[in-house]
Amino acid sequence: MMTSDEALARAAASADRDAFATLLTRHYDRMFRLAFRLTGRAEAAEDLVQDICAALPAKFASFRGDAKFTTWLYRVIFNAAEDVGSDAVRNGPLRYATEDAPEEADEIGYFKLRYMTAGETDSRLIEQPILPGTGEVSDDVRFSTAIAGFGQLLRGGAYLGGWAYNDAIALASAGKGDDPFGYRAEAITLMRLAETLSQQ
Protein backbone atom coordinates (compact mmCIF):
# COMPACT_ATOMS: atom_id res chain seq x y z
CA MET A 1 0.00 0.00 0.00
CA MET A 2 1.36 3.41 -0.98
CA THR A 3 2.22 5.75 1.89
CA SER A 4 0.06 8.88 1.88
CA ASP A 5 1.50 12.31 1.17
CA GLU A 6 0.44 13.43 4.62
CA ALA A 7 2.32 10.59 6.34
CA LEU A 8 5.39 11.29 4.24
CA ALA A 9 5.22 15.00 5.11
CA ARG A 10 5.13 14.19 8.82
CA ALA A 11 8.11 11.88 8.36
CA ALA A 12 9.96 14.53 6.36
CA ALA A 13 9.34 16.98 9.19
CA SER A 14 11.33 14.57 11.38
CA ALA A 15 14.27 14.72 8.95
CA ASP A 16 13.39 11.52 7.06
CA ARG A 17 15.32 12.04 3.81
CA ASP A 18 13.66 9.13 2.03
CA ALA A 19 10.21 10.56 2.76
CA PHE A 20 11.33 13.94 1.46
CA ALA A 21 12.73 12.39 -1.72
CA THR A 22 9.51 10.44 -2.30
CA LEU A 23 7.40 13.60 -1.97
CA LEU A 24 9.62 15.45 -4.44
CA THR A 25 9.42 12.57 -6.91
CA ARG A 26 5.62 12.56 -6.67
CA HIS A 27 5.06 16.29 -6.87
CA TYR A 28 7.95 17.93 -8.71
CA ASP A 29 6.12 18.08 -12.05
CA ARG A 30 3.03 19.61 -10.41
CA MET A 31 5.20 22.13 -8.61
CA PHE A 32 6.85 23.13 -11.87
CA ARG A 33 3.52 23.48 -13.71
CA LEU A 34 2.14 25.76 -11.01
CA ALA A 35 5.37 27.76 -10.85
CA PHE A 36 5.25 28.19 -14.62
CA ARG A 37 1.66 29.38 -14.40
CA LEU A 38 2.70 31.96 -11.83
CA THR A 39 5.86 33.18 -13.49
CA GLY A 40 5.06 32.72 -17.17
CA ARG A 41 8.63 31.67 -17.99
CA ALA A 42 10.25 28.23 -17.86
CA GLU A 43 13.57 29.48 -16.48
CA ALA A 44 11.88 31.49 -13.74
CA ALA A 45 9.70 28.50 -12.86
CA GLU A 46 12.74 26.26 -12.56
CA ASP A 47 14.49 28.77 -10.31
CA LEU A 48 11.40 29.16 -8.15
CA VAL A 49 10.94 25.40 -7.72
CA GLN A 50 14.62 24.95 -6.84
CA ASP A 51 14.33 27.64 -4.16
CA ILE A 52 11.20 25.96 -2.79
CA CYS A 53 12.87 22.54 -2.70
CA ALA A 54 15.79 24.00 -0.75
CA ALA A 55 13.41 25.62 1.75
CA LEU A 56 10.94 22.74 2.12
CA PRO A 57 12.77 20.76 4.85
CA ALA A 58 12.42 23.71 7.23
CA LYS A 59 8.83 24.38 6.17
CA PHE A 60 7.60 20.85 6.90
CA ALA A 61 7.34 21.79 10.56
CA SER A 62 4.39 24.03 9.63
CA PHE A 63 2.45 21.13 8.07
CA ARG A 64 -0.19 20.18 10.63
CA GLY A 65 -2.15 17.70 8.53
CA ASP A 66 -5.49 19.51 8.86
CA ALA A 67 -5.49 19.99 5.07
CA LYS A 68 -4.35 17.83 2.18
CA PHE A 69 -0.62 17.95 1.56
CA THR A 70 -1.14 19.22 -1.99
CA THR A 71 -3.23 22.12 -0.70
CA TRP A 72 -0.47 23.04 1.75
CA LEU A 73 2.21 22.66 -0.93
CA TYR A 74 0.36 24.90 -3.39
CA ARG A 75 0.12 27.60 -0.71
CA VAL A 76 3.88 27.31 -0.11
CA ILE A 77 4.46 27.80 -3.84
CA PHE A 78 2.13 30.80 -4.07
CA ASN A 79 3.80 32.42 -1.07
CA ALA A 80 7.27 31.79 -2.49
CA ALA A 81 6.24 33.31 -5.82
CA GLU A 82 4.95 36.43 -4.09
CA ASP A 83 8.08 36.67 -1.92
CA VAL A 84 10.37 36.77 -4.94
CA GLY A 85 8.14 39.26 -6.75
CA SER A 86 7.11 36.92 -9.55
CA ASP A 87 4.33 37.65 -11.99
CA ALA A 88 1.90 35.70 -9.83
CA VAL A 89 0.11 38.97 -9.13
CA ARG A 90 -0.94 39.31 -12.74
CA ASN A 91 -3.07 36.18 -12.46
CA GLY A 92 -5.16 38.01 -9.88
CA PRO A 93 -7.68 36.59 -7.43
CA LEU A 94 -10.52 34.29 -8.41
CA ARG A 95 -12.86 36.37 -10.56
CA TYR A 96 -16.17 35.17 -9.12
CA ALA A 97 -15.16 34.35 -5.55
CA THR A 98 -15.47 37.86 -4.11
CA GLU A 99 -18.21 40.37 -3.43
CA ASP A 100 -16.90 42.40 -6.37
CA ALA A 101 -17.80 39.70 -8.91
CA PRO A 102 -18.85 41.35 -12.21
CA GLU A 103 -22.63 40.92 -12.05
CA GLU A 104 -23.46 43.76 -14.41
CA ALA A 105 -21.69 42.06 -17.29
CA ASP A 106 -23.83 38.92 -16.84
CA GLU A 107 -20.76 36.81 -17.53
CA ILE A 108 -21.22 33.06 -17.66
CA GLY A 109 -17.49 32.42 -17.58
CA TYR A 110 -14.06 33.87 -18.13
CA PHE A 111 -11.57 32.44 -20.60
CA LYS A 112 -7.95 32.71 -19.55
CA LEU A 113 -5.14 30.88 -21.30
CA ARG A 114 -1.39 31.23 -20.95
CA TYR A 115 0.76 29.55 -23.57
CA MET A 116 4.28 29.56 -24.93
CA THR A 117 5.21 28.72 -28.51
CA ALA A 118 8.22 26.59 -29.41
CA GLY A 119 11.50 28.45 -29.27
CA GLU A 120 10.21 31.29 -27.08
CA THR A 121 11.09 31.96 -23.45
CA ASP A 122 8.16 34.23 -22.50
CA SER A 123 4.55 33.10 -22.33
CA ARG A 124 1.55 34.93 -23.73
CA LEU A 125 -1.77 35.46 -22.01
CA ILE A 126 -5.19 35.44 -23.67
CA GLU A 127 -8.20 36.40 -21.56
CA GLN A 128 -11.78 37.29 -22.40
CA PRO A 129 -15.15 37.23 -20.63
CA ILE A 130 -17.70 34.76 -21.95
CA LEU A 131 -21.12 36.34 -22.36
CA PRO A 132 -24.46 34.68 -23.17
CA GLY A 133 -24.89 34.32 -26.92
CA THR A 134 -21.21 34.96 -27.67
CA GLY A 135 -20.39 33.41 -31.03
CA GLU A 136 -21.62 30.22 -32.62
CA VAL A 137 -20.73 26.82 -31.22
CA SER A 138 -19.36 24.49 -33.88
CA ASP A 139 -20.14 20.80 -34.17
CA ASP A 140 -16.53 20.07 -33.25
CA VAL A 141 -16.87 22.02 -30.00
CA ARG A 142 -20.18 20.32 -29.15
CA PHE A 143 -18.80 16.87 -29.84
CA SER A 144 -15.49 17.38 -28.02
CA THR A 145 -17.36 18.80 -25.01
CA ALA A 146 -19.60 15.74 -24.99
CA ILE A 147 -16.57 13.45 -25.12
CA ALA A 148 -14.88 15.33 -22.27
CA GLY A 149 -18.05 15.05 -20.20
CA PHE A 150 -18.36 11.37 -21.08
CA GLY A 151 -14.82 10.81 -19.82
CA GLN A 152 -15.74 12.47 -16.53
CA LEU A 153 -18.86 10.30 -16.25
CA LEU A 154 -16.73 7.18 -16.67
CA ARG A 155 -14.59 8.41 -13.75
CA GLY A 156 -17.60 8.97 -11.51
CA GLY A 157 -18.74 12.42 -12.64
CA ALA A 158 -17.68 14.17 -9.42
CA TYR A 159 -17.47 17.58 -11.14
CA LEU A 160 -20.52 17.40 -13.41
CA GLY A 161 -23.33 18.27 -11.04
CA GLY A 162 -26.54 16.81 -12.49
CA TRP A 163 -25.08 16.27 -15.96
CA ALA A 164 -25.65 12.63 -16.97
CA TYR A 165 -25.13 10.14 -19.79
CA ASN A 166 -28.28 11.26 -21.61
CA ASP A 167 -26.91 14.83 -21.65
CA ALA A 168 -23.61 13.63 -23.12
CA ILE A 169 -25.44 11.57 -25.73
CA ALA A 170 -27.72 14.47 -26.69
CA LEU A 171 -24.80 16.89 -27.00
CA ALA A 172 -22.70 14.42 -29.02
CA SER A 173 -25.64 13.72 -31.32
CA ALA A 174 -26.17 17.44 -31.87
CA GLY A 175 -22.47 17.81 -32.69
CA LYS A 176 -22.05 14.70 -34.84
CA GLY A 177 -22.02 16.80 -38.00
CA ASP A 178 -20.18 15.41 -41.01
CA ASP A 179 -19.00 11.97 -39.93
CA PRO A 180 -17.49 10.39 -43.07
CA PHE A 181 -15.81 7.47 -41.29
CA GLY A 182 -18.53 6.90 -38.70
CA TYR A 183 -16.22 7.45 -35.71
CA ARG A 184 -18.57 9.88 -34.01
CA ALA A 185 -21.51 7.53 -34.48
CA GLU A 186 -19.46 4.75 -32.89
CA ALA A 187 -18.61 7.03 -29.95
CA ILE A 188 -22.30 7.78 -29.43
CA THR A 189 -23.01 4.03 -29.49
CA LEU A 190 -20.36 3.56 -26.79
CA MET A 191 -22.00 6.30 -24.72
CA ARG A 192 -25.35 4.52 -24.96
CA LEU A 193 -23.72 1.23 -23.97
CA ALA A 194 -22.04 2.89 -20.97
CA GLU A 195 -25.37 4.42 -19.94
CA THR A 196 -27.03 1.00 -20.08
CA LEU A 197 -24.24 -0.61 -18.06
CA SER A 198 -24.38 2.16 -15.45
CA GLN A 199 -28.03 1.31 -14.78
CA GLN A 200 -27.36 -2.36 -14.03
C-alpha positions in Angstrom: 0.0 0.0 0.0 1.4 3.4 -1.0 2.2 5.7 1.9 0.1 8.9 1.9 1.5 12.3 1.2 0.4 13.4 4.6 2.3 10.6 6.3 5.4 11.3 4.2 5.2 15.0 5.1 5.1 14.2 8.8 8.1 11.9 8.4 10.0 14.5 6.4 9.3 17.0 9.2 11.3 14.6 11.4 14.3 14.7 9.0 13.4 11.5 7.1 15.3 12.0 3.8 13.7 9.1 2.0 10.2 10.6 2.8 11.3 13.9 1.5 12.7 12.4 -1.7 9.5 10.4 -2.3 7.4 13.6 -2.0 9.6 15.4 -4.4 9.4 12.6 -6.9 5.6 12.6 -6.7 5.1 16.3 -6.9 8.0 17.9 -8.7 6.1 18.1 -12.0 3.0 19.6 -10.4 5.2 22.1 -8.6 6.8 23.1 -11.9 3.5 23.5 -13.7 2.1 25.8 -11.0 5.4 27.8 -10.8 5.3 28.2 -14.6 1.7 29.4 -14.4 2.7 32.0 -11.8 5.9 33.2 -13.5 5.1 32.7 -17.2 8.6 31.7 -18.0 10.2 28.2 -17.9 13.6 29.5 -16.5 11.9 31.5 -13.7 9.7 28.5 -12.9 12.7 26.3 -12.6 14.5 28.8 -10.3 11.4 29.2 -8.1 10.9 25.4 -7.7 14.6 24.9 -6.8 14.3 27.6 -4.2 11.2 26.0 -2.8 12.9 22.5 -2.7 15.8 24.0 -0.8 13.4 25.6 1.7 10.9 22.7 2.1 12.8 20.8 4.9 12.4 23.7 7.2 8.8 24.4 6.2 7.6 20.8 6.9 7.3 21.8 10.6 4.4 24.0 9.6 2.5 21.1 8.1 -0.2 20.2 10.6 -2.1 17.7 8.5 -5.5 19.5 8.9 -5.5 20.0 5.1 -4.3 17.8 2.2 -0.6 18.0 1.6 -1.1 19.2 -2.0 -3.2 22.1 -0.7 -0.5 23.0 1.8 2.2 22.7 -0.9 0.4 24.9 -3.4 0.1 27.6 -0.7 3.9 27.3 -0.1 4.5 27.8 -3.8 2.1 30.8 -4.1 3.8 32.4 -1.1 7.3 31.8 -2.5 6.2 33.3 -5.8 5.0 36.4 -4.1 8.1 36.7 -1.9 10.4 36.8 -4.9 8.1 39.3 -6.8 7.1 36.9 -9.5 4.3 37.6 -12.0 1.9 35.7 -9.8 0.1 39.0 -9.1 -0.9 39.3 -12.7 -3.1 36.2 -12.5 -5.2 38.0 -9.9 -7.7 36.6 -7.4 -10.5 34.3 -8.4 -12.9 36.4 -10.6 -16.2 35.2 -9.1 -15.2 34.3 -5.5 -15.5 37.9 -4.1 -18.2 40.4 -3.4 -16.9 42.4 -6.4 -17.8 39.7 -8.9 -18.8 41.4 -12.2 -22.6 40.9 -12.0 -23.5 43.8 -14.4 -21.7 42.1 -17.3 -23.8 38.9 -16.8 -20.8 36.8 -17.5 -21.2 33.1 -17.7 -17.5 32.4 -17.6 -14.1 33.9 -18.1 -11.6 32.4 -20.6 -7.9 32.7 -19.5 -5.1 30.9 -21.3 -1.4 31.2 -21.0 0.8 29.6 -23.6 4.3 29.6 -24.9 5.2 28.7 -28.5 8.2 26.6 -29.4 11.5 28.4 -29.3 10.2 31.3 -27.1 11.1 32.0 -23.4 8.2 34.2 -22.5 4.6 33.1 -22.3 1.6 34.9 -23.7 -1.8 35.5 -22.0 -5.2 35.4 -23.7 -8.2 36.4 -21.6 -11.8 37.3 -22.4 -15.1 37.2 -20.6 -17.7 34.8 -22.0 -21.1 36.3 -22.4 -24.5 34.7 -23.2 -24.9 34.3 -26.9 -21.2 35.0 -27.7 -20.4 33.4 -31.0 -21.6 30.2 -32.6 -20.7 26.8 -31.2 -19.4 24.5 -33.9 -20.1 20.8 -34.2 -16.5 20.1 -33.3 -16.9 22.0 -30.0 -20.2 20.3 -29.1 -18.8 16.9 -29.8 -15.5 17.4 -28.0 -17.4 18.8 -25.0 -19.6 15.7 -25.0 -16.6 13.4 -25.1 -14.9 15.3 -22.3 -18.1 15.1 -20.2 -18.4 11.4 -21.1 -14.8 10.8 -19.8 -15.7 12.5 -16.5 -18.9 10.3 -16.3 -16.7 7.2 -16.7 -14.6 8.4 -13.8 -17.6 9.0 -11.5 -18.7 12.4 -12.6 -17.7 14.2 -9.4 -17.5 17.6 -11.1 -20.5 17.4 -13.4 -23.3 18.3 -11.0 -26.5 16.8 -12.5 -25.1 16.3 -16.0 -25.7 12.6 -17.0 -25.1 10.1 -19.8 -28.3 11.3 -21.6 -26.9 14.8 -21.7 -23.6 13.6 -23.1 -25.4 11.6 -25.7 -27.7 14.5 -26.7 -24.8 16.9 -27.0 -22.7 14.4 -29.0 -25.6 13.7 -31.3 -26.2 17.4 -31.9 -22.5 17.8 -32.7 -22.1 14.7 -34.8 -22.0 16.8 -38.0 -20.2 15.4 -41.0 -19.0 12.0 -39.9 -17.5 10.4 -43.1 -15.8 7.5 -41.3 -18.5 6.9 -38.7 -16.2 7.5 -35.7 -18.6 9.9 -34.0 -21.5 7.5 -34.5 -19.5 4.8 -32.9 -18.6 7.0 -30.0 -22.3 7.8 -29.4 -23.0 4.0 -29.5 -20.4 3.6 -26.8 -22.0 6.3 -24.7 -25.3 4.5 -25.0 -23.7 1.2 -24.0 -22.0 2.9 -21.0 -25.4 4.4 -19.9 -27.0 1.0 -20.1 -24.2 -0.6 -18.1 -24.4 2.2 -15.5 -28.0 1.3 -14.8 -27.4 -2.4 -14.0 
